[in-house]
C-alpha cells in the first residue's frame, strides 16, 4: 500500500513517540498506537507531497 516511507527529523520522531505514549496511556495497545501514529504520519506526508506536486505512481501497486 505504502512504498514511500517518510523520513522524520529527530524532533518529529520525538513527537511521534509522545503521541504513541499518550495513546497507550489511554489504554490502546502499543502495536495499535504505533499503527495509528504511523498512518497519521503517512497521511500527513502524502498531503505534503501532493501539495508539492510530487508523483504517487510508485504507491499505486
N, CA, C and O atoms as a GROMACS GRO file, in nm:
protein
  244
    1UNK      N    1   0.084  -0.119   0.000
    1UNK     CA    2   0.000   0.000   0.000
    1UNK      C    3   0.088   0.125   0.000
    1UNK      O    4   0.072   0.212  -0.086
    2UNK      N    5   0.180   0.134   0.094
    2UNK     CA    6   0.269   0.250   0.100
    2UNK      C    7   0.410   0.204   0.072
    2UNK      O    8   0.471   0.135   0.154
    3UNK      N    9   0.464   0.241  -0.042
    3UNK     CA   10   0.602   0.210  -0.074
    3UNK      C   11   0.694   0.321  -0.027
    3UNK      O   12   0.814   0.300  -0.009
    4UNK      N   13   0.637   0.440  -0.008
    4UNK     CA   14   0.717   0.555   0.034
    4UNK      C   15   0.712   0.565   0.186
    4UNK      O   16   0.605   0.575   0.245
    5UNK      N   17   0.828   0.562   0.248
    5UNK     CA   18   0.836   0.580   0.392
    5UNK      C   19   0.893   0.718   0.420
    5UNK      O   20   1.007   0.746   0.383
    6UNK      N   21   0.815   0.803   0.485
    6UNK     CA   22   0.863   0.938   0.514
    6UNK      C   23   0.986   0.936   0.605
    6UNK      O   24   0.997   0.851   0.694
    7UNK      N   25   1.076   1.028   0.582
    7UNK     CA   26   1.192   1.044   0.668
    7UNK      C   27   1.158   1.150   0.772
    7UNK      O   28   1.112   1.259   0.739
    8UNK      N   29   1.180   1.117   0.898
    8UNK     CA   30   1.146   1.208   1.007
    8UNK      C   31   1.271   1.266   1.070
    8UNK      O   32   1.373   1.199   1.084
    9UNK      N   33   1.260   1.392   1.108
    9UNK     CA   34   1.368   1.454   1.185
    9UNK      C   35   1.363   1.398   1.328
    9UNK      O   36   1.268   1.331   1.366
   10UNK      N   37   1.466   1.425   1.404
   10UNK     CA   38   1.469   1.380   1.543
   10UNK      C   39   1.349   1.437   1.619
   10UNK      O   40   1.285   1.366   1.697
   11UNK      N   41   1.320   1.563   1.597
   11UNK     CA   42   1.207   1.627   1.665
   11UNK      C   43   1.075   1.560   1.627
   11UNK      O   44   0.990   1.537   1.713
   12UNK      N   45   1.057   1.527   1.498
   12UNK     CA   46   0.936   1.459   1.454
   12UNK      C   47   0.926   1.320   1.515
   12UNK      O   48   0.817   1.274   1.550
   13UNK      N   49   1.039   1.252   1.527
   13UNK     CA   50   1.041   1.120   1.591
   13UNK      C   51   1.000   1.131   1.738
   13UNK      O   52   0.925   1.047   1.789
   14UNK      N   53   1.049   1.234   1.805
   14UNK     CA   54   1.015   1.254   1.945
   14UNK      C   55   0.865   1.280   1.961
   14UNK      O   56   0.801   1.227   2.052
   15UNK      N   57   0.809   1.363   1.872
   15UNK     CA   58   0.666   1.393   1.879
   15UNK      C   59   0.584   1.267   1.853
   15UNK      O   60   0.481   1.245   1.918
   16UNK      N   61   0.628   1.185   1.758
   16UNK     CA   62   0.558   1.060   1.728
   16UNK      C   63   0.561   0.968   1.850
   16UNK      O   64   0.460   0.906   1.884
   17UNK      N   65   0.676   0.959   1.915
   17UNK     CA   66   0.688   0.875   2.034
   17UNK      C   67   0.596   0.926   2.145
   17UNK      O   68   0.533   0.847   2.215
   18UNK      N   69   0.588   1.057   2.161
   18UNK     CA   70   0.498   1.114   2.261
   18UNK      C   71   0.353   1.081   2.230
   18UNK      O   72   0.277   1.048   2.321
   19UNK      N   73   0.314   1.089   2.103
   19UNK     CA   74   0.176   1.056   2.064
   19UNK      C   75   0.148   0.908   2.093
   19UNK      O   76   0.039   0.873   2.139
   20UNK      N   77   0.246   0.822   2.064
   20UNK     CA   78   0.228   0.680   2.092
   20UNK      C   79   0.208   0.658   2.241
   20UNK      O   80   0.119   0.583   2.281
   21UNK      N   81   0.289   0.722   2.323
   21UNK     CA   82   0.277   0.708   2.469
   21UNK      C   83   0.143   0.761   2.519
   21UNK      O   84   0.083   0.703   2.609
   22UNK      N   85   0.095   0.871   2.462
   22UNK     CA   86  -0.034   0.926   2.501
   22UNK      C   87  -0.146   0.828   2.470
   22UNK      O   88  -0.236   0.807   2.552
   23UNK      N   89  -0.141   0.766   2.352
   23UNK     CA   90  -0.243   0.668   2.315
   23UNK      C   91  -0.238   0.547   2.408
   23UNK      O   92  -0.341   0.495   2.450
   24UNK      N   93  -0.117   0.503   2.439
   24UNK     CA   94  -0.102   0.388   2.530
   24UNK      C   95  -0.156   0.422   2.669
   24UNK      O   96  -0.212   0.336   2.736
   25UNK      N   97  -0.138   0.546   2.713
   25UNK     CA   98  -0.189   0.589   2.843
   25UNK      C   99  -0.342   0.587   2.846
   25UNK      O  100  -0.403   0.579   2.952
   26UNK      N  101  -0.402   0.596   2.727
   26UNK     CA  102  -0.547   0.590   2.715
   26UNK      C  103  -0.598   0.446   2.706
   26UNK      O  104  -0.718   0.423   2.692
   27UNK      N  105  -0.506   0.349   2.713
   27UNK     CA  106  -0.546   0.209   2.712
   27UNK      C  107  -0.533   0.139   2.578
   27UNK      O  108  -0.572   0.023   2.566
   28UNK      N  109  -0.479   0.206   2.478
   28UNK     CA  110  -0.460   0.145   2.347
   28UNK      C  111  -0.331   0.064   2.351
   28UNK      O  112  -0.231   0.108   2.409
   29UNK      N  113  -0.332  -0.055   2.290
   29UNK     CA  114  -0.213  -0.139   2.290
   29UNK      C  115  -0.099  -0.070   2.216
   29UNK      O  116  -0.122   0.017   2.132
   30UNK      N  117   0.023  -0.109   2.248
   30UNK     CA  118   0.139  -0.046   2.185
   30UNK      C  119   0.138  -0.065   2.034
   30UNK      O  120   0.167   0.028   1.960
   31UNK      N  121   0.104  -0.185   1.989
   31UNK     CA  122   0.101  -0.211   1.845
   31UNK      C  123  -0.001  -0.126   1.773
   31UNK      O  124   0.027  -0.072   1.666
   32UNK      N  125  -0.120  -0.113   1.832
   32UNK     CA  126  -0.224  -0.031   1.771
   32UNK      C  127  -0.185   0.116   1.773
   32UNK      O  128  -0.210   0.188   1.676
   33UNK      N  129  -0.125   0.161   1.882
   33UNK     CA  130  -0.082   0.301   1.893
   33UNK      C  131   0.022   0.333   1.786
   33UNK      O  132   0.016   0.438   1.723
   34UNK      N  133   0.117   0.242   1.767
   34UNK     CA  134   0.219   0.262   1.664
   34UNK      C  135   0.154   0.268   1.527
   34UNK      O  136   0.190   0.353   1.445
   35UNK      N  137   0.058   0.178   1.501
   35UNK     CA  138  -0.009   0.176   1.372
   35UNK      C  139  -0.085   0.307   1.347
   35UNK      O  140  -0.080   0.362   1.237
   36UNK      N  141  -0.154   0.356   1.448
   36UNK     CA  142  -0.230   0.480   1.436
   36UNK      C  143  -0.138   0.596   1.402
   36UNK      O  144  -0.164   0.673   1.309
   37UNK      N  145  -0.030   0.609   1.478
   37UNK     CA  146   0.063   0.720   1.457
   37UNK      C  147   0.133   0.708   1.322
   37UNK      O  148   0.150   0.807   1.252
   38UNK      N  149   0.173   0.586   1.285
   38UNK     CA  150   0.237   0.566   1.154
   38UNK      C  151   0.144   0.605   1.041
   38UNK      O  152   0.186   0.668   0.944
   39UNK      N  153   0.017   0.567   1.052
   39UNK     CA  154  -0.079   0.604   0.948
   39UNK      C  155  -0.099   0.755   0.942
   39UNK      O  156  -0.112   0.811   0.834
   40UNK      N  157  -0.103   0.821   1.057
   40UNK     CA  158  -0.115   0.967   1.060
   40UNK      C  159   0.004   1.032   0.991
   40UNK      O  160  -0.011   1.127   0.915
   41UNK      N  161   0.124   0.981   1.020
   41UNK     CA  162   0.245   1.037   0.958
   41UNK      C  163   0.241   1.018   0.807
   41UNK      O  164   0.274   1.110   0.732
   42UNK      N  165   0.200   0.899   0.762
   42UNK     CA  166   0.192   0.873   0.618
   42UNK      C  167   0.090   0.964   0.550
   42UNK      O  168   0.115   1.016   0.442
   43UNK      N  169  -0.026   0.983   0.616
   43UNK     CA  170  -0.129   1.070   0.559
   43UNK      C  171  -0.079   1.214   0.550
   43UNK      O  172  -0.100   1.281   0.448
   44UNK      N  173  -0.014   1.262   0.655
   44UNK     CA  174   0.040   1.399   0.654
   44UNK      C  175   0.145   1.414   0.544
   44UNK      O  176   0.149   1.516   0.475
   45UNK      N  177   0.229   1.312   0.528
   45UNK     CA  178   0.334   1.316   0.425
   45UNK      C  179   0.272   1.312   0.286
   45UNK      O  180   0.318   1.382   0.196
   46UNK      N  181   0.167   1.231   0.268
   46UNK     CA  182   0.102   1.223   0.137
   46UNK      C  183   0.040   1.358   0.100
   46UNK      O  184   0.049   1.401  -0.015
   47UNK      N  185  -0.022   1.424   0.197
   47UNK     CA  186  -0.080   1.556   0.172
   47UNK      C  187   0.028   1.657   0.136
   47UNK      O  188   0.011   1.738   0.044
   48UNK      N  189   0.141   1.651   0.208
   48UNK     CA  190   0.252   1.742   0.180
   48UNK      C  191   0.307   1.717   0.040
   48UNK      O  192   0.334   1.811  -0.034
   49UNK      N  193   0.324   1.591   0.006
   49UNK     CA  194   0.378   1.556  -0.126
   49UNK      C  195   0.280   1.596  -0.237
   49UNK      O  196   0.322   1.643  -0.343
   50UNK      N  197   0.151   1.577  -0.212
   50UNK     CA  198   0.051   1.615  -0.312
   50UNK      C  199   0.052   1.766  -0.333
   50UNK      O  200   0.045   1.813  -0.447
   51UNK      N  201   0.062   1.842  -0.224
   51UNK     CA  202   0.066   1.987  -0.234
   51UNK      C  203   0.190   2.033  -0.308
   51UNK      O  204   0.189   2.136  -0.376
   52UNK      N  205   0.299   1.957  -0.295
   52UNK     CA  206   0.424   1.991  -0.363
   52UNK      C  207   0.426   1.940  -0.507
   52UNK      O  208   0.520   1.968  -0.581
   53UNK      N  209   0.322   1.866  -0.546
   53UNK     CA  210   0.314   1.817  -0.683
   53UNK      C  211   0.398   1.694  -0.710
   53UNK      O  212   0.429   1.665  -0.826
   54UNK      N  213   0.435   1.622  -0.605
   54UNK     CA  214   0.515   1.501  -0.624
   54UNK      C  215   0.426   1.386  -0.671
   54UNK      O  216   0.308   1.381  -0.638
   55UNK      N  217   0.485   1.295  -0.747
   55UNK     CA  218   0.412   1.182  -0.805
   55UNK      C  219   0.389   1.073  -0.701
   55UNK      O  220   0.471   1.050  -0.613
   56UNK      N  221   0.273   1.007  -0.713
   56UNK     CA  222   0.239   0.894  -0.628
   56UNK      C  223   0.238   0.765  -0.707
   56UNK      O  224   0.192   0.663  -0.655
   57UNK      N  225   0.287   0.764  -0.830
   57UNK     CA  226   0.277   0.647  -0.916
   57UNK      C  227   0.343   0.524  -0.856
   57UNK      O  228   0.298   0.412  -0.882
   58UNK      N  229   0.448   0.541  -0.776
   58UNK     CA  230   0.514   0.426  -0.716
   58UNK      C  231   0.435   0.367  -0.601
   58UNK      O  232   0.472   0.261  -0.550
   59UNK      N  233   0.327   0.432  -0.559
   59UNK     CA  234   0.246   0.384  -0.448
   59UNK      C  235   0.115   0.322  -0.494
   59UNK      O  236   0.037   0.277  -0.410
   60UNK      N  237   0.090   0.318  -0.622
   60UNK     CA  238  -0.037   0.270  -0.673
   60UNK      C  239  -0.052   0.119  -0.665
   60UNK      O  240  -0.165   0.069  -0.670
   61UNK      N  241   0.057   0.045  -0.652
   61UNK     CA  242   0.052  -0.100  -0.658
   61UNK      C  243  -0.012  -0.162  -0.540
   61UNK      O  244  -0.023  -0.284  -0.533
   0.00000   0.00000   0.00000
